[in-house]
């Protein structure tokens, strides 16, 4: 079990993990979505999102998209005609 845990931790690509999360906390989410922090926090609780650092928690991109859609915003993927690919 220890080897499996060590393998899982060392095989993660730090840039992929960082890309999976938005670069701001709930306060930044609220500002970008033009909503109150309390409303964004309540939506996180309603959707059972884990908030281990409270309002400083960085949401996963799919969680942010869920909040944005709930508030009436279109996802970035619906607006962009293409996606960047990883050529590395």
C-alpha positions as CSV (number, residue, x, y, z in Angstrom):
1,X,0.0,0.0,0.0
2,X,2.8,2.4,0.8
3,X,4.4,1.8,-2.6
4,X,1.0,2.4,-4.4
5,X,0.7,5.7,-2.5
6,X,4.3,6.7,-3.3
7,X,3.8,5.9,-6.9
8,X,0.5,7.9,-7.1
9,X,2.1,10.9,-5.5
10,X,5.3,10.9,-7.6
11,X,3.5,10.2,-10.9
12,X,1.4,13.3,-10.8
13,X,2.3,16.1,-13.2
14,X,2.3,19.3,-11.2
15,X,1.3,21.4,-14.2
16,X,-1.7,19.2,-14.9
17,X,-2.8,19.3,-11.3
18,X,-2.5,23.1,-11.3
19,X,-4.4,23.4,-14.6
20,X,-7.2,21.4,-13.1
21,X,-8.0,24.2,-10.6
22,X,-8.9,27.8,-11.1
23,X,-6.2,30.2,-10.0
24,X,-8.4,32.1,-7.5
25,X,-10.4,31.4,-4.3
26,X,-14.2,31.8,-3.8
27,X,-13.8,35.6,-3.5
28,X,-12.2,35.7,-7.0
29,X,-14.9,33.4,-8.3
30,X,-17.6,35.7,-7.0
31,X,-15.9,38.8,-8.6
32,X,-15.5,37.1,-12.0
33,X,-19.1,35.9,-11.9
34,X,-20.4,39.2,-10.7
35,X,-22.1,37.5,-7.7
36,X,-22.0,37.9,-3.9
37,X,-19.5,35.7,-2.1
38,X,-22.3,34.4,0.1
39,X,-24.2,33.3,-3.0
40,X,-21.1,31.5,-4.4
41,X,-20.4,29.9,-1.0
42,X,-24.0,28.7,-0.7
43,X,-23.9,27.2,-4.2
44,X,-20.7,25.3,-3.3
45,X,-22.4,23.9,-0.2
46,X,-25.6,23.0,-2.2
47,X,-23.5,21.1,-4.7
48,X,-21.5,19.3,-1.9
49,X,-18.2,20.8,-3.0
50,X,-15.4,20.2,-0.4
51,X,-14.1,23.6,0.9
52,X,-11.2,22.5,3.1
53,X,-9.8,26.1,3.2
54,X,-13.1,27.9,3.4
55,X,-13.4,30.9,1.1
56,X,-9.7,30.5,0.1
57,X,-10.3,27.1,-1.4
58,X,-9.5,26.9,-5.1
59,X,-12.3,25.1,-7.0
60,X,-11.7,22.6,-9.7
61,X,-12.5,23.9,-13.2
62,X,-15.6,21.7,-13.5
63,X,-16.9,22.9,-10.2
64,X,-16.3,26.6,-11.3
65,X,-18.2,25.8,-14.5
66,X,-21.1,24.3,-12.5
67,X,-21.3,27.5,-10.4
68,X,-21.0,29.7,-13.5
69,X,-23.8,27.7,-15.4
70,X,-26.0,27.9,-12.3
71,X,-25.6,31.7,-12.3
72,X,-26.3,31.9,-16.0
73,X,-22.8,32.1,-17.5
74,X,-21.8,30.1,-20.5
75,X,-18.7,27.9,-20.1
76,X,-15.5,29.0,-21.8
77,X,-15.7,25.9,-24.0
78,X,-19.0,27.0,-25.5
79,X,-17.5,30.4,-26.5
80,X,-14.1,29.3,-27.8
81,X,-13.9,27.7,-31.3
82,X,-10.8,25.7,-30.4
83,X,-8.8,24.3,-27.5
84,X,-5.0,24.5,-27.0
85,X,-3.3,21.2,-27.1
86,X,-0.4,20.0,-25.0
87,X,2.5,19.4,-27.4
88,X,5.0,18.5,-24.7
